[in-house]
Amino acid sequence: IKDVQLKGKKVLMRVDFNVPMKNGVITDTNRIVQALPTIKYALEQGAKLILFSHLGRVKEEADLAKNDLAPVANKLAELLGQPVLFINATRGEVLEQAIAQLQEGEVVMFQNTRYEDLVGKKESKNDPELGAYWASLGDVFVNDAFGTAHRAHASNQGIASHHPENSVSGFLL
């Protein structure tokens, strides 16, 4: 991450916020806490930060509610001491507008990447269109998701393949 210019850039950061939850409450914040150094560094450098993660597995409609990342975004805002705008979508106009309006040092986090697995396992099977779409949302890609770095998913390999000169690792990797 220290090898690329972040100031004023839309920085796509894949984090691993696959945290344990019970009844919508996070029971262990360790994965969020471990990502804070990379997140804070990017913000201190003037990045317009776009965070995304998976949470659990999404195989059917019933899995959506229990794997909602909104509580994680709220906890992250608390730990960062600044707002984190949560977008309850994995693509579309609302997400694109939120990113377009980002200012340096601000954070947007979008919904669980595995919501894209509900129809056709687009995330887990590294759908090329999905990877290209997510890559189009930013200028730089930072993979800080140690726990998923080995997976050929749209949210890591798919995005990185569209930003070959601007794909870097975060401090966790």
C-alpha positions in Angstrom: 0.0 0.0 0.0 2.9 2.3 0.6 4.0 1.9 -3.0 1.0 3.7 -4.6 -0.4 7.2 -4.5 -3.6 7.2 -2.5 -4.4 11.0 -2.2 -7.6 11.8 -4.0 -7.9 8.3 -5.3 -11.0 6.1 -5.0 -9.4 3.1 -3.2 -11.2 -0.2 -3.3 -10.2 -2.2 -0.3 -11.1 -5.8 0.2 -11.2 -6.5 3.9 -12.1 -9.7 5.8 -15.0 -8.7 8.1 -16.3 -12.3 8.2 -16.9 -11.9 11.9 -18.9 -14.1 14.2 -22.4 -12.8 14.9 -25.3 -13.9 17.1 -28.7 -12.3 16.6 -27.2 -9.5 14.6 -24.6 -8.7 17.2 -20.9 -9.1 16.6 -19.4 -11.4 19.2 -15.7 -10.9 18.3 -14.4 -7.7 16.6 -10.8 -9.1 16.1 -11.0 -9.1 12.3 -12.2 -5.5 12.2 -9.6 -4.3 14.7 -6.8 -6.1 12.7 -7.8 -4.2 9.5 -7.7 -0.7 11.2 -4.0 0.0 10.5 -4.5 -0.4 6.8 -7.8 1.5 6.8 -6.4 4.4 8.9 -3.3 4.6 6.7 -5.4 4.9 3.5 -7.5 7.6 5.1 -4.5 9.5 6.5 -3.1 9.5 2.9 -6.3 11.2 1.6 -8.0 8.1 0.0 -11.6 8.0 -0.8 -12.1 4.6 0.7 -14.5 2.0 -0.6 -14.6 -1.1 1.7 -16.1 -4.4 0.9 -16.2 -7.9 2.5 -18.1 -11.1 2.6 -19.9 -12.4 5.7 -20.9 -16.0 5.9 -22.3 -18.0 3.0 -25.3 -17.0 1.0 -27.1 -19.9 -0.6 -30.8 -18.8 -0.3 -32.9 -15.8 0.5 -33.0 -16.7 4.2 -29.2 -16.2 4.4 -29.4 -12.5 3.4 -30.7 -11.1 6.7 -28.3 -13.1 8.9 -25.3 -12.1 6.7 -26.1 -8.4 6.5 -22.9 -6.2 6.9 -24.7 -3.2 8.3 -23.8 -4.1 12.0 -20.2 -4.4 10.9 -20.2 -1.0 9.3 -21.6 0.5 12.5 -19.0 -1.2 14.6 -16.3 0.0 12.2 -17.5 3.6 12.5 -17.3 3.3 16.2 -13.8 1.9 16.2 -12.6 4.4 13.6 -14.3 7.4 15.4 -15.8 8.6 12.1 -18.8 7.9 10.0 -18.9 4.9 7.6 -21.6 5.3 5.0 -23.2 1.8 4.5 -24.7 1.1 1.1 -27.2 -1.8 1.2 -26.3 -2.9 -2.3 -23.5 -4.7 -4.1 -23.9 -2.7 -7.3 -26.1 -0.1 -9.0 -26.9 3.6 -9.0 -27.1 4.2 -5.2 -23.6 2.7 -4.7 -22.2 4.5 -7.7 -23.6 7.9 -6.5 -22.2 7.4 -3.0 -18.8 6.7 -4.4 -18.9 9.7 -6.7 -19.7 11.9 -3.8 -16.9 10.6 -1.5 -14.4 13.2 -0.3 -10.8 12.5 0.8 -10.7 10.8 4.1 -14.3 9.4 3.9 -15.4 5.8 3.9 -18.2 3.9 2.1 -18.8 0.3 2.8 -21.1 -1.8 0.6 -23.1 -4.9 1.3 -21.8 -8.4 1.6 -20.1 -9.5 -1.6 -21.6 -13.0 -1.3 -25.0 -11.5 -1.8 -23.9 -11.9 -5.4 -23.8 -15.7 -4.9 -27.6 -15.9 -4.5 -28.0 -16.2 -8.2 -25.2 -18.0 -10.1 -22.5 -17.7 -7.4 -21.1 -14.6 -9.2 -18.7 -13.7 -6.4 -17.4 -17.2 -5.5 -17.0 -18.3 -9.2 -15.2 -15.0 -10.1 -17.7 -13.8 -12.6 -15.7 -11.7 -15.1 -18.5 -9.1 -15.5 -18.8 -8.6 -11.7 -15.1 -8.3 -11.2 -14.9 -5.7 -14.0 -17.8 -3.8 -12.6 -16.3 -3.6 -9.1 -13.0 -2.7 -10.5 -14.6 0.2 -12.4 -15.7 1.8 -9.1 -12.1 2.7 -8.1 -8.6 3.7 -9.1 -6.5 1.5 -6.8 -7.2 -1.9 -5.4 -5.9 -2.9 -1.9 -6.3 -6.5 -0.8 -6.2 -6.6 3.0 -8.3 -9.7 3.4 -5.7 -12.2 4.6 -8.4 -14.9 5.2 -9.6 -14.8 1.6 -6.5 -13.8 -0.4 -6.1 -17.4 -1.7 -9.6 -17.5 -3.2 -10.2 -16.7 -6.9 -13.3 -14.6 -6.2 -14.6 -11.6 -8.1 -13.8 -9.4 -5.0 -10.1 -10.1 -5.1 -8.7 -11.8 -8.2 -11.5 -10.4 -10.4 -10.8 -6.8 -9.4 -7.0 -7.2 -9.3 -7.0 -8.4 -12.9 -8.5 -5.1 -14.0 -6.0 -3.0 -12.0 -2.7 -4.8 -12.6 -0.5 -1.7 -12.1 -2.5 -0.4 -9.1 -3.2 -3.6 -7.1 -1.3 -3.8 -3.8 -1.5 -5.6 -0.5 -2.5 -4.0 2.8 -0.6 -4.4 6.0 -2.3 -7.7 7.0 -1.0 -9.4 3.9 
